[in-house]
Structure formats: structure tokens, C-alpha cells
Amino acid sequence: MGRFERERAFLKTDFEMLKGVKTGAASGVPQPEAEKPAEEGQLLITLPKPSKDVVTKANVFDCIGDRESVRKYTDEALTLEELSYLLWSTQGVRKITDAGRIMRTVPSAGGTNTFETYIFVRKVNGLAQGIYRYQPFEHRLVFLKEVEDIAALIDEMTMAERQPFVPYFAGKASVIFAWSTVPYRAEWKFDVQAHKKILIDVGHVCQNLYLAGESLNAGVCAIGIYNQNLMDQLLDLDGDEEMVIYLASAGRKAE
Ligand SMILES: Cc1cc2nc3c(=O)[nH]c(=O)nc-3n(C[C@H](O)[C@H](O)[C@H](O)COP(=O)(O)O)c2cc1C
């Protein structure tokens, strides 16, 4: 039992731990940037404006009631409009208040939103197979790299042979979402109380992907089984200031 203790403590909220701690925010350290900038020379792809037109099931009651993890996909591509809607649903910026608060389509503790969204595109109309990063403020993609056999890479990333329900399912999806966290974006405000909140926040993000997917008749599956080192290495993340924490697949549902 002993070895669970530290991990269980992590599940609790303990603001007493912050007594005497001067957070970055309280010390006047500038707030970390909410989005990684594009680098000079990177290809930028402006996404179509998120539109209701892609929705085929608009009833929230039905979307919640029918949501399930879908691991069987047809080979039909998702459209760029559908991808745009899924990205907006998971991290889209709704508005920035006069006080500078960034309001998104998902809740986040203290509005800290520590995530970056990377997508591994296998089959989306109008996009080359490869790896992209989403920039929610501009609602655009930054093209990071082309991948020749992306299905094989996705299978390797998601440890396909060890997937407990349907081995090798993720490589058949149209797109894989990979969420990283930049922990300091929350540590700046919550210090040692940040990390539990980050994991709660990412659950909201993935649930919105499930529900938005359901409204398109696209199937989604959360993926917690993945190769951490490989993911961080593929995305050039140092695994400390930024690391991948969660994946999800999306594709047209096979009946
Ligand atoms: C944090 C998390 C990690 C998950 N990881 C995987 C995974 O690696 N592979 C998989 O096939 N399903 C995964 N799932 C999906 C669960 O297996 C699924 O939600 C559960 O069996 C209940 O089924 P339902 O989503 O259809 O209601 C994950 C779900 C969550 C919330």
C-alpha cells in the first residue's frame, strides 16, 4: 500500500501548501505566453471559420447520450471544416475580456490553459500527411513536419500491439490529437497546486472532442496508452518545460 501514498496525496487539494509560497504571479513575474509562437519560415495554414454547417446532430441530449469511445473508422477523410470545428471545440478562444482574460470553449482552473494541441494528420481533405500545431488565437495550423508512413508512426506512438480493446486502431483514424502541457503556465498562478488542475483541465478538453465528434458522426477515442519518450521526441519537447499528457483519435465512424 505504501507506494500509493504519494500518488494519492497528489489527488487532494491542499492550499495550505501554498502558505508562505510566493507564486510567480504574486511576485510580479510576467504571465507566461498562452500560445507557442510560430517560428520564422514555418508554413501557416489558416483554418476555415468554425461553422455550425458541419454539425449533423445538433441535439446536446443526444450527443451526450450517444457518446462512446469509437475505435473503428472508415477510410473516408474528415474535411478541413470538420477539423476546424474539432480544434475550436477543444481549445478555441471565444473572447478576450477587457481585463485580458482569455475565454475558451473549455473551462480551465484560473483560466490558465496550459495546453498546446498537436495533430497527426493521416486523412484530412486539403492537408498533407504530417504533424501540425494548432494556434487557437489565430485559429490556424503551423505545419511542423511531413511524415511518410504516418499510420505506422501513430501505431508506434500508441503502442498499438498493447492497446487493450482494439490493437492497431489509432493508425486507421483520420487524425490524432496530442495535447501537451506547459506546466509553468499554471505553476505561475498555483505553484505546487498546479499539477492536479492540469490533469482535470485536459479531461474537459477531451470530453469536448468526444461531444463535438458525436455531433459530426465522427468517432473519438481517448488514448492514455502511448510512448511518452517517443511523443516528446517527435514534437521536439524537452519533457520538463513541456510534455505530452494525453492523446485522442478521431475518424469517420464505421458502422
Ligand atoms: C484517461 C483515459 C485514457 C484512455 N486510454 C485509452 C487507450 O489507451 N486505449 C483505448 O482503447 N481506450 C482508452 N480510453 C477509453 C476508455 O477505455 C473508455 O472510455 C471506457 O472503456 C468506457 O467506454 P466509453 O468511452 O465507450 O463509454 C481511455 C479513456 C480515458 C478517459
The ligand as an ORCA input file, in Angstrom:
! r2SCAN-3c Opt
* xyz 0 1
  C      -7.801      8.850    -19.458
  C      -8.315      7.845    -20.465
  C      -7.420      7.047    -21.148
  C      -7.877      6.118    -22.089
  N      -6.982      5.389    -22.799
  C      -7.415      4.524    -23.746
  C      -6.475      3.816    -24.549
  O      -5.270      3.983    -24.478
  N      -6.991      2.943    -25.468
  C      -8.326      2.745    -25.636
  O      -8.695      1.936    -26.486
  N      -9.236      3.422    -24.884
  C      -8.809      4.308    -23.950
  N      -9.718      5.043    -23.234
  C     -11.155      4.873    -23.454
  C     -11.780      4.030    -22.337
  O     -11.382      2.688    -22.499
  C     -13.315      4.171    -22.411
  O     -13.686      5.498    -22.115
  C     -14.001      3.234    -21.432
  O     -13.762      1.887    -21.771
  C     -15.511      3.491    -21.370
  O     -16.079      3.360    -22.656
  P     -16.858      4.555    -23.368
  O     -15.912      5.714    -23.534
  O     -17.272      3.973    -24.692
  O     -18.007      4.929    -22.512
  C      -9.266      5.974    -22.304
  C     -10.170      6.794    -21.617
  C      -9.699      7.734    -20.730
  C     -10.697      8.636    -20.039
*
